[in-house]
Amino acid sequence: MTPSALATPSGGAPEEPILEFRQVHKTFGGGKRKVPALRGVNLQARRGRITGLIGPDGAGKTTLLRLAAGLLEPDEGRIFALGMDATAESLAVQRILGYMPQRFGLYEDLTVGENLNLYADLQRVPRADRAERYRELMHMTALAPFMDRLAGKLSGGMKQKLGLACTLIRSPRLLLLDEPTVGVDPVSRRELWEIVNRLVHEEGVSAFVSTLYLDEAEHCHEVVILHEGEVLGQDAPAAFSTALRGRAWTVQIAGRKPRSIQARLAGASGVVDAVVQGERVRLVLEEGTDPQIAGASVGLDGVEFASVPPRFEDGFIDLLRKRIAPTNGSRSAERSPLDSPPIQDASAPRSEKRAAIEVHNLERRFGDFYAVKNLTFSVERGEVFGLLGANGAGKSTTFRMLCGLLSPSGGSLRVAGVDTRKAAATARARLGYMSQKFSLYGNLSVAQNLRFFSSAYGLSGSRRAARLAWALEQFQLTPYADSSSSELPLGYKQRLALACALMHEPDILFLDEPTSGVDPLARREFWQRINELAERGVTVLVTTHFMEEAEYCDRLAIMASGQLLALGAPSDIKRRAATPQRPDPDMEEAFIYLIENDSNRGAGP
């Protein structure tokens, strides 16, 4: 959940900057291969505020934060943190600020308490001061009951909270957080933001936070938008949406899936952005564009339009679209549709389709612990099915069993009509799999990875050559064909991973948090591809922590403690979570409500 609305510091005089960049340049590499990371950056973060740092992959966000922490030196320009020169006085700055990188260095073979001790030693915190500080941090993060648990046994959200606790062992005046909520579920995300809010309001900490969640950015005091190393703007979040008044709409067609409407509108002339939002599609138009004309231009009839107030996300996407628009002015030229033959008519009634995945009383035990218990559901061919749950709910274990990578302890499981306990290899030949983390061969080039996976899937000769050419063209990877895959921007790594998973034209595609750590523009492109595959009859099973992505699914299964908590269409799930106080919850609100209600029942009196 997003942080609550933040109060602007009172007082007539402008707040003193706690962080300032003055004409900062930073370039990496040498010789002919130089990559500019920051280009003449000017910004100020005010004392007593939360300042958000937003930008697509490769914008320079991590470089900027490392410079602010005194871990890098700028090529040109000056940086002041807490009134000191962050370059000349880097050690002094580091003693009074806290910096939590994207991958905080927890020691997974040490307990929570041992990790705290280690970081207290590194920060030279006197032993006499530790017990009280530990109590404060464990209360703040709700980790007190887990002091003796190994860090490697914590859920993803708990690891992030432990990383934040280690960063806060010496109470900092300035807190730098680099995408702290990536890869954690909505409940943990809300808890992390509650901690940050408490630090700012109760302890006087100033926070500078980079995030890929635009709803989080909307609730910061100020937002800095960074693109290709340049600051495109800095202001209150609402200021970025002001210019879009009268340009934001929701769209609905009776009897038609929002996903299919979105797929048509995304490439229409005059359309800046089109995303699924509940049972409607949210549309942002170019200035002067008539929504009725935009709908008619892609052959949509019977469309119901409703004007809605613009939000920060609309302004952010509009700003970036203008910056990276193709020279011919048409967004539809960004890429062509996936050129694959349909597997079956995805519009056929559900009763006429054969189940692609059948799960009945599925169980997986690790010793006496049930990671998955009595799980039953089915997925139809051509369906986009979402598997959701908090960190540690059993999603990854279920996913591994479905892919034939882990044997069930009990129950039955059929994928593509095959019993995976008896013929896992046969089932895997019809599956495509894209893991949560980039799992291709980083020391191989893009083309070498594609050739390797096509061979692994049994392709050869002209068929292999045709699929290789298809992948390079359809995913715009031709310019990177000879580049090492480890050096690709994250969005292109995602393209390559999906291309490898599709080389053999699988019937079923498994996507394990495929957009974790990917910026909003890359997520939009990714889901456009997935929608096209689903329209061609490919079955898609996806796990995600982005609840707006869950809206693209035909049905959802929400897991808690290894068991099925809820199953149904997104609209059904949201209706289950409706209350008199919140009669029309969005998907994130519904998810949190169901998870917390289940936790409260489990706690008992």
C-alpha positions, 0 to 999 in steps of 0.5 A: 500500500502507498504511504499515507499523505504527508504533511508539508513542514510548516513555517514561512521560510524555505526549508534548509537543503539537506542534500544538494547537487550542483552541475554534477556529471558522472561517466563510467568506462574509458577509451572509446566506451564511455557511458554518461550516467549523470549529465549536469544534475541540479537538485535539492532535497529539503530537510524534514521531507521525503523526496522521491527519485523516479526514472526508468531503467538506466536513468542514473538513480543508483549512481546519484544515490551512491554519489550522495552517500560519498561512495563515488566521486563526481567527474564534475560538479559538487555535492553537499550532504548535511552541510558538508562536501560529500566528496571531500568529507565523505567519511564524515558524511557517511557517519551521519547518514544511512544508505540502504542499497538495492541489495543490502548485504545481509549475512544469511547464515547469521541470525537477525541479532548477529546481523545487528551486532555485525553492523553495530560493530562496523558503525562503531556503536558503543555496546552500552547503547545497543540494547535500547536501540535494538529494542526500538528497531525490532519494535519498529520493524516487528522483528522482535520475535525473530532475533534468533532466526537465520536471516536466510530463513526470513521472507523477502519483506522481513529481509528488507525490514532487517536491512533497514534496521541495520541501516538505522543502527546509528540513527541517521539525519539523512536516509538514502533508500535505493528501491527498498520495496522492490520484490516485496508484497503489498503488505510488507511494502506498506509496512516499510513505508510506515517505518519511513513515515515514522522516522520522518515525522517522529525522529526528524529524519530526512529521506531520499528514496528511489522507487519504481512504484509510482503510487509511492512517489505520489505521496512524497513531499517532492519528486525528482524525475530522472531520465538518461542522467538528466533531471526532467523536473522536480516538484510536488507530485500533483504539479506533474499532473496539472497539465493533463486536466481534461486528458484522462479518461476511463473506458468501458465496453459492455461484455468485453474484457478490459485487457482486449480494449487496452490492447487495441487502444495502446497503439491508437493515434493520440493515445499517450497511455492505456492501462487496465484499471479494474473493470475499465481502461484508464486512458491518457490522450494527447492534447486536443485528442477526442476520445471518441475519435481515438476509439473509432480509429481502432475499430471500437464501438459502443465505448463508454467514456468517463472523464477522471482527474489526472494522477502523478503516474499519468504525468510521469508517463506523458513526460517520458513519452514526449522525451523518447517518442519515435521520430515519426511521431507514432507510438505504434511504431515502437514495435510490431505485434508478436508474429506467432500463429495462434494456438487456439481460438482464445475467444471460445467459451470456457466450457469448450476449452481443455484445462492446461493446468490441473491441480488437486490437493497439491502438497509439499512438505519440508520435514514437518513444515507444509510449504503448500497444503491442499491446493486445488485449482485449474487453469484453462487454455488461453487464460491469464492466471495470476498466483498472488500471495505475501512473501512466504505464502508458498507461491514459489514452491507451487511454481516450481512444482508446476514447472516440474522442478520440484516433486510434490509430496502429495496430491495430483498435478497435470500440466499440458495434459501430462502427469508431471510426477511421471513425465516431467520432461514431456511436460517441460517440452511444452512449457516456457519459463521466465524466472524472477531473477535474470537466469540466462548466461551473463558471459554469453552474448544475446545471440549465443543465449538464444542459440543455446536455448533453441538447441536446448528445446530441440530446435535445429537447422532452418527452424532454429535459424528462423526462430533466432531471427524472429526473436532478434526482430520481435524483441528489438534485440538486433543491435545487442546481438553481440553484446554480453547479456550481463551488460544489458539494461534491465528492460532488455534483459527482460526482453531476452529472457522472455524471447528465450522462453518463447523460442520453442513456441510453448503452449504454456508460459510460466512467469515468476515475478517477471517485472520485479525491478523493471520500470513502468514503461518496460512493464507496459511493454511487457504486458502488451506482449503477454496480452498478444500471446494470450489472444493467440491461445497461449496459457499464461501463469504469472506471479507478481507483487504489482497489484495493478498487473493482477488486473490483467489476469482473467482469474487470480488465486491468492495464497496464504500460509501455503493454502488457497485463500481466494480464487476468482476473477479480479472483480470477484476478489475485490467484491469479497474485500468490500466494506461499508468504509471502503465499498469499492476497493482497488486490487491492492486494498483487496489483497491487503484486506484478505491477507490481514483478515486471514492473519487475524483469524490465524492469530486467534484469541 
